[in-house]
Each structure stands twice: as structure tokens, then as C-alpha cells.
Amino acid sequence: MKTKITADSTCDLSKELIEKYNIRIIPLHIINADNVDYLDGIDIKPNDIFDYVDRENKTCHTAAINIEELETVFKEELAENDAVVHISISSDFSACYQNACIAAEVGNVYVIDSRNLSTGGGLVVLDAARMAQEGVDPAEIKARLDEKTEKVEASFVIDTLKYLHKGGRCSALVALGANVLSLKPCIEVKGGKMVVGKKYRGSFDKAIRNYVKDRLINRDDIDYSRVFITHCMCSDELVSAVREIVEDLGQFEEILITDAGCTVSNHCGPNTLGILFYRK
């Protein structure tokens, strides 16, 4: 059986990975405060969002892929494939999953709620693509991955609360306090939702190094098959340093470095970095 893997653009996979695994990415909408609608990763990139926020002092927001758009993609892929397996951003973050479930009524489409965002979902997408290449039945792909989604460990450290505050996700008082105390919060995904974890004090570079060590040291529950280092506009030097720490502290078979897309970037801002992997 020939199965096509599709995913929404929040999975933050690189162009190289998308091409290697023959994945079709469906873009979310990024809408600015002037009600101009862009397609994530096609009409707009993270630096465009940051330029808009800095220039206009206004925010952008994300909008789910609508049912009609999903139906169109599914029908196109089913014309050339026996089945489609689609992976969406967590249903707690967006209506993408619910819309995909409705659109799946067009035919042999299996929808997976990644319970995650960014390359937390990307891990699930790559597993789906690998199984599809191996000829695993699409229903079995869904069953296996529905069990694995809760094992994804996804987190990011952000440099500023400015974007979360502008987007209404934290109060002005909390943002001010974090700036005054030079706190760099860790945002974690737990149960499909975002929560604030440990808060690091000091420079962003120092916070990131401590964060990576905290995530990897004294652990016996890490699945070392693959890890993503996903970031938004971090320096090459910092990303290289993080890779070295990951190599020193873990025995990952594959270390993948990707850029965060518009969804994560819109909420977290520049200078955001996370490591994302499976637990056993």
C-alpha cells in the first residue's frame, strides 16, 4: 500500500528532511494586525514577523488550516496514493486537528494529534514517514504513533517575554519582572499544552547551556535515536555550542538542527532554542 505523509507547517522540518522523506507540508495562516493573511513559510518567514512587530508595534496571530484547504490536499494525494496519514499540531493549540478529522471524511485518511508543536510534532512526522517507506499499513502507523505522542519531550528557552505578552499569553507584570530579574523561562509541552518550567537567570547563552545540561544529565529514560535542536535566529556559535553539549552528554544516533517556523516564532520571538526528543 502506498501511503502519503502530510503534516501542517508547525512541525518545523527542514527542506532537506521534507524532500528526503517525501512529506507534504500544509501551511497555517499568519495574520497581522492589519488583517493581511499570509501562508506560513511561503508568504512570510519569522524575520518578517519580527520586522513587523518592531516597525508597527503590532502583533500577528496564527489561524488554523481550514477544512476546505485540507480536503483539497487530501483529495490530491489520494488520487496518487492509497492512503494519507496526516499529523497535526496539538489539538489544544489549534483547530487544525479537528478540521483535519472532518476533512478526512473524503476517504482513506488517518489523522494523528501530535499533542505537540514544532519539532516535537516533527519527531512524529519523521516516524510516520519512515514507517510509510517500510510499507507499514496506515492504520498501524496511526496506532503506533498515537501511543508515542505522549513520549515526546519538547521544551524551549526564550530570551524575552515580549512576544508572549503581546500575544496575551502572559501579563505585563510577569514580563516586567522577568526582564528586571534577567530571567529566561523554559516553556515545556505537557499533556498537549504549554506550561512554564524552570526559569534561568543571566544571559541567554548561559541560560541555554544550563538548560541543555538540565535536560540531558542524570537521565535513564531518554530514547537516543534522534534529537532536534530547533531555534529561532540564534547565533551560529550558540547553536554549535549546544550541539557539542548534546554530543558530550548524550549518545544520540541522529542530531538534527532546524529553524523554528512562524508559529513558534510568533509566540516566542527571536533567540528561542529547544532540544526535543523521545523518552523511552
ChimeraX attribute file (.defattr): number of C-alpha atoms within 10 A of each C-alpha:
attribute: neighborCount
match mode: 1-to-1
recipient: residues
	/A:1	11
	/A:2	15
	/A:3	25
	/A:4	25
	/A:5	26
	/A:6	24
	/A:7	25
	/A:8	26
	/A:9	26
	/A:10	27
	/A:11	27
	/A:12	27
	/A:13	28
	/A:14	17
	/A:15	10
	/A:16	9
	/A:17	15
	/A:18	17
	/A:19	11
	/A:20	10
	/A:21	18
	/A:22	14
	/A:23	20
	/A:24	17
	/A:25	20
	/A:26	20
	/A:27	20
	/A:28	22
	/A:29	24
	/A:30	24
	/A:31	19
	/A:32	17
	/A:33	14
	/A:34	10
	/A:35	10
	/A:36	10
	/A:37	17
	/A:38	18
	/A:39	19
	/A:40	23
	/A:41	20
	/A:42	11
	/A:43	12
	/A:44	17
	/A:45	19
	/A:46	22
	/A:47	17
	/A:48	12
	/A:49	23
	/A:50	21
	/A:51	11
	/A:52	16
	/A:53	19
	/A:54	11
	/A:55	9
	/A:56	11
	/A:57	11
	/A:58	15
	/A:59	19
	/A:60	24
	/A:61	17
	/A:62	20
	/A:63	19
	/A:64	18
	/A:65	21
	/A:66	16
	/A:67	17
	/A:68	13
	/A:69	14
	/A:70	22
	/A:71	19
	/A:72	12
	/A:73	16
	/A:74	26
	/A:75	18
	/A:76	11
	/A:77	19
	/A:78	18
	/A:79	9
	/A:80	11
	/A:81	15
	/A:82	15
	/A:83	22
	/A:84	24
	/A:85	24
	/A:86	29
	/A:87	28
	/A:88	31
	/A:89	27
	/A:90	26
	/A:91	19
	/A:92	15
	/A:93	15
	/A:94	15
	/A:95	17
	/A:96	23
	/A:97	25
	/A:98	18
	/A:99	20
	/A:100	27
	/A:101	19
	/A:102	14
	/A:103	22
	/A:104	21
	/A:105	12
	/A:106	14
	/A:107	14
	/A:108	17
	/A:109	25
	/A:110	20
	/A:111	22
	/A:112	27
	/A:113	24
	/A:114	29
	/A:115	27
	/A:116	31
	/A:117	25
	/A:118	31
	/A:119	31
	/A:120	31
	/A:121	28
	/A:122	28
	/A:123	23
	/A:124	26
	/A:125	28
	/A:126	19
	/A:127	16
	/A:128	28
	/A:129	23
	/A:130	15
	/A:131	18
	/A:132	21
	/A:133	15
	/A:134	9
	/A:135	13
	/A:136	16
	/A:137	15
	/A:138	24
	/A:139	14
	/A:140	11
	/A:141	21
	/A:142	19
	/A:143	13
	/A:144	14
	/A:145	19
	/A:146	16
	/A:147	9
	/A:148	18
	/A:149	22
	/A:150	16
	/A:151	17
	/A:152	24
	/A:153	19
	/A:154	22
	/A:155	26
	/A:156	25
	/A:157	27
	/A:158	29
	/A:159	25
	/A:160	22
	/A:161	25
	/A:162	19
	/A:163	22
	/A:164	18
	/A:165	18
	/A:166	19
	/A:167	17
	/A:168	11
	/A:169	12
	/A:170	14
	/A:171	14
	/A:172	15
	/A:173	10
	/A:174	12
	/A:175	18
	/A:176	15
	/A:177	13
	/A:178	19
	/A:179	15
	/A:180	9
	/A:181	11
	/A:182	17
	/A:183	22
	/A:184	25
	/A:185	21
	/A:186	22
	/A:187	19
	/A:188	20
	/A:189	20
	/A:190	16
	/A:191	13
	/A:192	19
	/A:193	14
	/A:194	16
	/A:195	12
	/A:196	14
	/A:197	14
	/A:198	14
	/A:199	16
	/A:200	22
	/A:201	15
	/A:202	12
	/A:203	12
	/A:204	22
	/A:205	18
	/A:206	13
	/A:207	20
	/A:208	26
	/A:209	15
	/A:210	14
	/A:211	24
	/A:212	20
	/A:213	15
	/A:214	12
	/A:215	17
	/A:216	17
	/A:217	10
	/A:218	9
	/A:219	10
	/A:220	9
	/A:221	11
	/A:222	20
	/A:223	17
	/A:224	16
	/A:225	12
	/A:226	16
	/A:227	25
	/A:228	22
	/A:229	21
	/A:230	26
	/A:231	26
	/A:232	22
	/A:233	17
	/A:234	16
	/A:235	12
	/A:236	9
	/A:237	10
	/A:238	16
	/A:239	19
	/A:240	12
	/A:241	15
	/A:242	22
	/A:243	19
	/A:244	12
	/A:245	16
	/A:246	21
	/A:247	14
	/A:248	12
	/A:249	15
	/A:250	16
	/A:251	15
	/A:252	16
	/A:253	11
	/A:254	12
	/A:255	17
	/A:256	16
	/A:257	18
	/A:258	17
	/A:259	21
	/A:260	28
	/A:261	25
	/A:262	31
	/A:263	26
	/A:264	22
	/A:265	23
	/A:266	25
	/A:267	22
	/A:268	25
	/A:269	24
	/A:270	22
	/A:271	17
	/A:272	24
	/A:273	28
	/A:274	26
	/A:275	26
	/A:276	24
	/A:277	24
	/A:278	21
	/A:279	15
	/A:280	11
